[in-house]
């Protein structure tokens, strides 16, 4: 790309931010994943920002901003769905600056309790970020606090860009950043670093299909924006003015990913890299899974930008992935309601070396005759092929059998 003058954030700003915050943040590793590289056809480097003390990269921008505030600052306030809140609360407490965080009532409880644990005063208002944001700005004026925006601030953007500086120091052959986009702070800062690199680096943003806000802005689109997404950390309906301009100038492309791809990416990172990420943190890998041809042959840097996922939600994601891969299944079978029927059926499962986990009988709410019943058996198999062999054997034994599939 040609040189673009008058960017809101320069490479000197990002380098200064890195020098400023480096002593107080974790220098997280950037490591190549051989398995994910083989799966996707790209050379995949992972930046483990989920290893930060608050488990997210947001510490970088928050600390860079706090360190530049006047000494007479009365306190800081922010509106955040979680990771910005924790990063700001942690470093404000460490620096002796009072922090108030306004969160939507829908924020995962793990993020609320962790933010409170960092010493912040947490206020839950509204169901959306916009409602929480409006209330935070009201409190800012009433109490004389300093508002710290989660993404649309030059100091925040410069701080987030330090992620890319470290990635290129550890993996200088990266020729593409694939980065989640919520409000756009992270990708804006990383794009500044990419532009200043000594070799061409393509910058590709990733948004959830349910929240294509930056995609709409850049492409002048009207895709609907809203819904329940696993990637709540990037579920932003309105990207920033500063970040929107920077993305338009510096980012090569924005791709959208489905909820199923996000779930698959979270599960793969647990299974392959033995690391826990939230939905937003897995968005980069989700893009490689869903759009492999876009990234094939590239040396890709992915930021695992956060690891704050509710444990119950993580369990659901992992179990759903087991079901989709055929390793966990629920088989619906028609039986005769007579002694020994279930025992004989269990013999088929035993012969196929399939472990039965749960058995559910249905005699009443069924269209079968009074002497018939439906049984649903939840079972464990090795893979999809093993499951298909079980179904074939059950049908060969004279039973009507069908698989209950996930949507």
N, C-alpha and C positions, 0 to 999 in steps of 0.2 A: 504493500500500500504506500501511497505517497504520504509525505509528512503532513500532519494536521496541526495547525497552529492553535494556540489559545485553548488547550484542553483544560478543564477545571482542575485536574490533578496531573502532575508531571512525574516523570521517573525520579527526579530529584526529591519530590515529596515522598515517594514510596521508600526510597533509600534512607531518607532522614527518619521516616517512621520506623524502619527496621532497626536502625541504630538506637532509636529511642526506647523501643519496647523489648528488644532482644534479651536483656538481662532478666526480664520478669515473665517470660512465656516459655513454654516447652518447645524446644527445637525438635519438632516431630519428624519422624523418618519419611523419606520417599523411597519406596522399594518396588522393584519390578515383581509382577505376579506372573510366573511362568504358566500356571494353569489357566488363568483368565486370558492370557495372551493367546494360548492355544485355542481356547474356546471361541474367541472373538475375531481372530485373524489380525489383530493389532498388537503392537508391543505396549503393554499396559503398565504404567507406573502409578502407584497409589500413594497419595500424601495423607498420612494418618492423623488428620486434625481431630479425630475423635479421641486422641490421646492427650489433648490439652486438659488442664486441671478441671475445667468445667465441661469437658467433652465436646467442644466446638470451637471453630476458628474465630467466632465472634469476639473473643477476648482481644484479638489483635486491634481491631478498630476502636473498641471501647477504651482500651488502655491508651492508645495513641491520642484519643480525644481528651481523656482525663488528665494526661500529663501536660496538656497545653491550656488547661483552664486557669483563670486568674486565681491567686491565692485567696482572695476574698469570696470565692464561690460558696454560697450558702448550702447548696446541695444539688444533686442531679435527679432528674426524673426521665423516665422513658416509657414508651408503650411497646410491648413486645409479646410475641407468642411463646417466647422461651429462651432461646439461646443468647440473644442479645441481652436479655434481662440478666441471665446468669453471669455472663462475661462482665457486664457493667457493675452488677452488684458485688461480685468477687473483688474486682480491682478497686472499686470505690471504697469498699470496706478495708481493704489492705492499705489504701492511701489515707484513710480517715475522713472520707467524704460521705456524708449521709446520702442514701439512695432510696428513691421511691419508684416502684415499678407498677405500671397499670397493665393488667393482662385481661384478655377476653375470658369470659367464664368457661369457654370451651377448651381452654389450655389443658393439656395432659397434666394430671396431678403430679407426676414425677418432676415436671419442670417448675411447678408452683412451689413444691416443698424444697427443691434444691435451691431455688432463688431465695426463699426465706432463710434457708440454711446459710447463705452467704451474707446474711445481715441486712437484707433489704426489707423495706416496708412494702408488702405486696397488696395491691388493691385490684379486685376482680370486678370488671365493669363491661357489660355488653357481650354480644355473641361473636362479634367480628373485630378484626384489628382496627378498622376505621372507627368503631365506637370507642374502643379503648384509647385510640390515638386522640380523639376529640376530648375525652375526659382528662387525659394527661396534659394537653395544652391548656385546659381550663385551670388545673391545679398549678401548672407552671406560672400562670399569671397571678393567681390568688396568693401563692406562697413564696414567690420570688425565687423559684428554682431554675436551674439551667437544664433545658431540654436537650437530650442526646438522642438524635434520630438513629434508628436502626440501620439505615442505608443511605439516605440522601444527604450526606455531609462529606465535605472534602477530606476531613480528618479521618472519618470512618473508612472511606474508600481507600485512602493511602495505607491505612493500617491493614485492611484486608489484602491489599496487593502484596504485602510482604510474604504471603503464602507462596506466590509465584517466584519471588526472589530465591527462596530456599529450595523450591523444586528444581529450578534451573542450576543452582549450585550443586545439588545432589545428582541430577540427571540432565546434563547439558544437551543430550541428544533429543530431548522432547521437541517435537515439531507441531504439536497440537494440544491445546488445553480444552478439555470438555468439562464445563463448569455449570453447576446448578444456578438458576436464576429465580430469586424471589423478588426483592426490591431492586436488585442489580448491583449492590455494593461490592460483592466479591468478584464478579466477572468484570466489573469496570476497573478495579484495581489490578487484576491479573492481566487484563488487556493492555493496560499501560506498560506493564513489564514486558509483555510479549512484543509490543511495538518497538521497544528499546533494545531487544535482544540482538545478538550478532548474527542471527540467521532467521529466516522467515518462520513464524509460529502462527498457525491458524487458531482462532478462538471460536469455539462453538458453545452456545448456551443450551441449557436443557430446562424445560418447564414441564410440569404435569399437564396432561391433556385437559384436565378440569380447570386449570388456572393459567391460560395462555396469555397473560396480560402484556408481557413484554413482546411476545410474538405478535400480538395484535397491534401494538404501538409501532413496531418497526415495519411491519408489513401492511399497515393500515387496514387490518382485518377486523372482523366483528364476531369472532368465535365466542360462544358463551363462556362465562367465567364464574365458577362457583361449584360447590359440592363437597362431599366428604372424600378427602384424599389422604393417602398414607403419608404423603410428603407435606404435612401441614407447615413445616418450616419454610417452604417456598410458596405457600398458598396466599399470594398477594394479589389483590384485585387491581391496585393502581401502583405501578412502579414509580420511582422517583423522577423528578424533573432533571436533576443533575445526572443521575445514572442512566435515564432514558436517552439523553443526548449522547453520553459516552458510548452506550451500547450501539446506537445508530452509527456512530463514527468508527468504532473500533472492532466490533464483533462481526465475524464473517457469516454466521448462520445461527439460527435457533431451531432446535428440534423439540418435538413434543413426545412424551412417553406415557404409556397407559398405566393404569393401576396394577395390572397383572405384571408388567415389566418391572415396576418398582418393587413389588412383592418378591419376584424372582431374584432381583439384584440383592435385596436385603438378605434373603436366604443363602444365596451363593457366597456372600461375604462372610457369613457365619460359618458355613460349611468348609469353604476353601481357605479363607484367610484367617479364620478363627477370630474375627473381629465383629463387634456389634455396631451397627449404624442405624440411624433413623431413616425414614423414607427419603427425606431431602438429601441426606448424605450418600444414598445409593443412586441418586438420579443420574449421575454420570455413567455408571455402569449400566443402568437401565437403558440408556441411549445406545450403548454399544451392543446390547442384547437385541434391542428392537430394530436398530438400523445398522446392521453389520457392514453393509456395503459402503456406507458413508465413511467408515473409519478403517476399513481393511488396509493393511500395509502401513498405517501411520504409527508413529511413536507418540502415544497419548498419555498425557498427565491428567489423572483424575484426583479431585480433592474429596476425601471422605469427610465432609465438612461438619458432621455432627453425629453423636452417638446417644443422644437422649431420647430413647424410645421407651414407652411404657412396656414393662415386662409381659403383661398379659397380651398386649397387642403383638409383641414380638412372638410370643408362643403361638398366637393364632396364625401369623404369617408363616411360621415354620411348619405348622401342621397342615395348612392349606397347600404348601408346596409339596409336602409328602404325598398328599392326596392327588395332586395334579401329576406327579411323577409316577404314580402307580404303586408307591411303597406303602400307602395307607389307603384302604378302600372300604366302602360300604356296599355290600351286595344284597339285593332284594331277591328273595327266593319264595316260591309258592310251595307250601307243604300241605299234606293231609293232617288233620288234627286228630292224631291217634298215637298211642304209646310207641316209642322207639323211633318216631320219624326224625326228630332232631339228632338222635344218636347216630342213625344211619348217615345223615347228611354230614355230621361232624367227621365221619370216617373218610369222606372224600377230601375234606380239608387236611386231615392228617396224612393221607396218601400223597397229597401235593406239597406237604411240608409248609403249610400256611398257618400262621398263628392267629387263633381267634381271640379278639380282645373284648368285644361286647356282643350280646345277642338281644334283639328287640323283637317281641312277638306282637302281632296285630290281629285280633280276632273280631273286634266289634266294628271299627270304622274301615270297612272294606266292602267291595262289591262281590267278593267271593261267596259261594254257598256257605251255609252255617257250619258245615264240617270242614271247611277249608280255612287256612290262615296264611298270612304273609309274615315271613320272618326277615329281619334285616340283620346281617352279620357284619360287624366291623372287624377288619382283619389287617394283618401286616404281611406284605409280600416283598420280595427282593427288588423288583422293578416291574415295569409295565408288561414285559413279556411273561414274567411269572404270573401276574394277575390274569393275563389272557389264558394261560394254561389252566388256571383254576376254573375260570368260567367255562372253558371247553369241557373240563372233567365233570363239573356239576351238571351241565346240560346232558352230557353223555350218560350220566347216571339217572336220567329221566326227570330232572327238575326244570321248571321254568325259572330262569335266572336273568337278572339285569343289573347293570352297574348304576349306582346313583352318582352322577357326575356333579362336580362343582360348576357353577356358572362361569 
